[in-house]
Amino acid sequence: MDFQWTEEHRMIRDMVKKFTDQEVRPLAAEIDKKKELPQALIRKGADNGLTGIAIPEAYGGSGFGEIGYCIMMEELSHGCASFAITIAAHQSIGCMPILLDGTEEQKQQFLVPMAQGEKLGAFALTEPGAGSDASALRTTAVEDGDAFVINGSKIWITNGGIADVVILYAANDPAKGPRGGITAFIVPTDTPGFSVGTIEEKMGIRGSNTAELIFEEMRIPRSQVLGKVGEGFKNAMATLDYGRLGLGAAAVGASKEMLRLSITHANERKQFGRPLADQQIIQFYLAEMAARIYAMESMVYRTAAMADRGERFSRESAMVKYLCTEWQDWIVDKAMQVHGGMGYMTHMPIERFYRDSRINRIFEGTNEIQRIVIARDVLKKGEY
Ligand code: COS
C-alpha cells in the first residue's frame, strides 16, 4: 500500500513520454489510415529498450519489471494504441510465457533476441471454437519420436503475420482439457508447415497486425516444448495475468490523453459567450474522468507491485482489466461528447481513440470472463 515513484520510474516515464511525443504520436493517424506499422518504428522502440522493458537484464531486457512495463504501456497509449498493442503482444504475452516456464537454454536462444527486439513475439491461443472457452482447443500436437507434429489453426492472433516467434498452445490430449491436455510450444515462424492465413480488417487498432495462423504437419522438436507436456494451459493463464494488467495500464494512458484533450478543448471552445469549461455539466464530465483515472492508476500500480514482489495476482489483474477497460470506454465516449461534432471528425484523434478503445473490453479475456475469474476467487475465499 505504501507506493512511491522512484527516480528510476520517473526516468522510464520521461524516456517513453519523449519517445511517444517525438516518434509515435506524429505517425499515429497515418498508421491507422495505412493499417500498418512502419518496421523502423518497431526498430526504434527496440533501440530504446521498449521490447524488453520488463524482462530481466540476464535475458536481454532492461529489468524494470511490471511497474516499468505499466509505465511504458501508459505513456505509449497516449500516442498510438496500434503501436502499444504490438509491443504488448510481443512482450507481455509473447515473451512472458518463456520467462515463466522456459529452460535456461530456451531463454538464451529465444527470449534474449526477443527482449532485444531482434525477434518479434506473438501468443497463439484462440481458435474458431476456443475463444472464451480457451481450453477447448482443436489444434493437435501428436508425439512422434523426438518431436511433436502439429495440425490446426489459430485466429485473431495479434502480431501473427509479422512475428518471428509464436508461443503456440495445442492439445496433446484433448480428453484431458486444461488439466494435462494442453502443451505450449515455442515456434519460430520459419518452421516448415507454418503459414499465415487471413489478415483481419478491424474497427480499431488498425495498425496492429491480426492474423490467422495455419499449421500443417508442423514438426516441433521436444527441445521447444515450453514447460511440461500437458501443463500449457496454466502457462497461458499465468501469462494472461500479465497481459491483462498491461491492458489496464494502456487504459490509464489513453484515458489521461482523453482528459488532457478535453480540458484544452473545454478552455478554448466558446459557446453562449463563454468557454465550455464554465458550464457545470462539462466540469462534471472532467471531474468524473479524473476521479476514474485516479482509481484506475491506483489499481494498476498496486497490482504491478504485487507482480514484482512475486505474488499471485490473477484476481487483481482480472479486476484491473475489467474496470480499467470499461472506464476507458466511458472516458473516451465522454471526451467525444465534450468535443461535440469536432470529436467525431477524423482530423481529430478522438474518433481514433474511440475506435481503438473498444477492443479492450473483448480481447485477452472478455470483461464477462474477467468477472468469472473474480467471482470464482471470492466464492473460493468466502470473503474479500
Ligand atoms: N494462473 C495459473 N494457473 C491458472 C490460472 C492462472 N491465472 N488460471 C487457471 N489456472 C489453472 C487452474 O488452477 C486449474 O488448474 P488446477 O485444477 O490444477 O488448479 C487449471 O488452470 C484450469 O483452470 P480452470 O478450471 O479455471 O479452467 P477453465 O477451463 O474453467 O477456464 C477461464 C477458465 C474461463 C477463466 C479461461 O478459459 C479463460 O481465461 N478464458 C479466456 C481466454 C482468454 O483470455 N482468451 C484471450 C486469448 S488472448 S487475445
Residues whose N, C-alpha, C, O or C-beta is under 5 A from the ligand:
A	BS01	COS	L125 T126 G131 S132 D133 A134 S135 P178 K234 M237 A238 D241 S314 F363 E364 G365 I369
